[in-house]
Amino acid sequence: TGVQRMAEHLRMLERLDETPVVTELFHHPDLGSSDLVVITRDVRGLFSLIAGTLAAHAVNIISAQIHTRADGIALDTFQVSDPGGDMLTSSAHWGRTLAALRAVLAGGEAVEALLERRRAAGRQAGSPGGAPKIAVDNALSDAYTVIEVKCPDRIGLLYLITRTLSALDLDIASARIATEIDQAFDTFYVHDRDGRKVEEPKTMERVREALEQALLEPI
């Protein structure tokens, strides 16, 4: 993270005293994408709530850096584009998207309701393009179980993954989200509700199977 961006993050953090969710958009015409920075207090399933809201508004997540500080403040950065891979610059579109995000994080709107309205309007985000490859590993980190997901990218993919992890009572401490051409390479550092690794073999297999099943679903 560059010094200028860190300074911007610190200015955003100061605004948390005034509002529960702080967002900023940074457009990059040379890359054809934008950075959406979301700073808020961590809540259960936060990553899933953000990813689902973006999917419901046809915002494609290209990459993401997800961090939660020791004091429970989440600082999440999403590199995003439209479904065609172009930069989203419409202020009206972003206004609706960010208003919905604030409503979701405040508990006044449900992600599934947003997605259902999208489906009702005939704007499904598509079906899976191939079988996912999922690894659940306890050797890569001393403190966390590392879950790696490789599969064809599509809008809503991160929502399906993070919703599943949340339903399994797993907390995402950090994540690295990347897309190469049309393939997603996503890595999640997780622990259970007690802050421990997922080390029981049956539980590890249940996590893998749940993700495989979830990633076969349409959005």
N, C-alpha and C positions, 0 to 999 in steps of 0.2 A: 504494500500500500504506500503510495507516494505521500510526501509531506503535506502537499496541498490538500489531498483528499482526507488525510487524517485531521487536518485543521477543520475541514468542512464537517467531518463526523463529530468533532468536539462541539462545534456550534450547534449542530442538530441535537446533541445530547442535552445541552442547556435548555432547549425548548420543551423537554419532557416534563418540566415543572408546570407548563401551561396546558399541555395537551397529551393524551395517552398514546398517540401514534404520531410520529414525525416521519414524513416522506420527502424525498428530493429526487428529481429527475435530472440526469445528465445525458444529453444527446451527443452522439458521436457520428456525424455524417460520413466521415472517412471509413468507418467500420460498418455503417448501415444498421446500427443498433443503438440502444440506450441503456444506461445504468439506472435502475430503480433501487434506491437505498431506503430501507425501512428500519426504523429504530423504535422499539417499544419494549415494555416489560414482558418478559417471557410468560407465556401461558401454555397450557397443555395443548399439543398439536398445532403450535403456531405455524410451523413450516407448511403443514397441510392446509391451514386456513388461507395463507397467502397464496400458495400454489393453486389452490382450487378457485380462488377469486380471480386470479389472472387468467386461468383457463376459461372460466365462464365469460370473460370479456375478450377472448381470442388474442391474448397476449402470450407469445411463445417464449419460454425460458431457454436461452441458449447455454448459459452457465450461471453459477451462483456460488457465493461464499457465505456460509452461514456460521455465525459465531454467537455464543452466549457468554457474557462476562460473569465473573464470580458473584457480582451483586444482582444477577438475574435480569440484566438488560441485554436484549437481543439486538444485534447489529447485523442485518442481512442485506446483501447486495446481489441483485439479479441483473444479468445482462439479458435484455429482451429485444424482441422484434415482432413484426406482424407474422401471420402464418406463412406468408410468401418469402420471408427472410429480409424484408425491408424495414427501415426505421419507422417507428410509430411516432408521429409528431402531432397528431390531432389533439388540440387542447380539450376539445369536447369529449373525445374518447377517454383521455386520461382523467378528465374530471369525473366522468361516470365511474371509471375503474377505481380510482382512489376513494371516491365517496363510498362505493360498495365495500372496499377494503376496511375503511374505518367502521362501517356498520357491522361488518362481520366480526372484527376484533372487539367491538364493544358488546357483542352478543345480541344485537338487534336484527341480524340477518343470518341465515344459514347458507353455507356454501352449496349444499345439495339443492336448495331452492333456486339459487342462481343458475346452477347447471341444468336444472329441470326446465327453467324458462328458456334457456338456450336450446335445449333439445326440442321444446315445444315450438320454437320458431324455426325448426328445421336446420339448425346449425350445429350438428354433431361434429365433434373434433376428430372423428375417425376411429378406425379399429387398429389393433396391433398388427405390425408388419412382419412379425417373426417371433420365434421362441426366445425368451430372455435367458441370459446366463447369470446366475446369482451365486455369490460366494459369501459365506458367513465365517469370519476368521477371528480368532482370539490371540494370534501370535504377532499381529502387526502393531498392536498398541498395548502398553502396560495397563492403561486405565479403561479402555473401551473395547467393546466388540465392534469389529469393522465389517460392514456389509457393502459389498460391491455389486452393482447392477449394470449389466451391459445388454442393450437391446435397441431396436429401432426407435428413433425419437418421434414424438408426436405431441401435440398440444394436450395437456392434462396428464402426461406421464408422471411428473413429479407429484401431482396430487394423488394419484393411485398409490404410489410408493409410500408417501408420507402418511396418508390416511391409514394404510395397512400397518405401518410401524406404530402409529399412535394407538390403533385398536389392539395391538399386542402389548400395550403398556410399556413401550420402549421410548425413551427420551433421546432426541437427537441433540448431541452436544455441539457437533460441528459437521459440516458436509462440504464436499467438493463436487460440483456439478459441471460436466463438460459435454460438449457435442462436437463430433467430428463428422462433417458432411451430414449424413442422416442417422448417425449412430450416437446413442447416449452412453456416456461412461460416468456413472454416478457412484460416489463413495460416501457412506454415512458412518459416523462414529457415534455409537449408541450405548446406553446402559439401561438397566431396568429401573423401576420406580424407587428401589433402594440404593441406586447409584452403583450397582455392581454389573459386571460383565454377564453376558448370557452364555453360561458354560455347560449347562445340562444338554447332552447330545440330542435328546428328544425335543427340547425346546428350540435348539438351533435348527433342527430339521423342520419344526413347525413354522418357524419364521421363513425359511426358504420356500416351503410349500405355499404358504399364504401369499408371499410375493409373486410366485409363479402364477398362481390362480388370479390374483388381482390384475396382473399385467396382461391377461387375456381379455379383460373387460373393455368394452367401448366406453368412451366418455360421453 
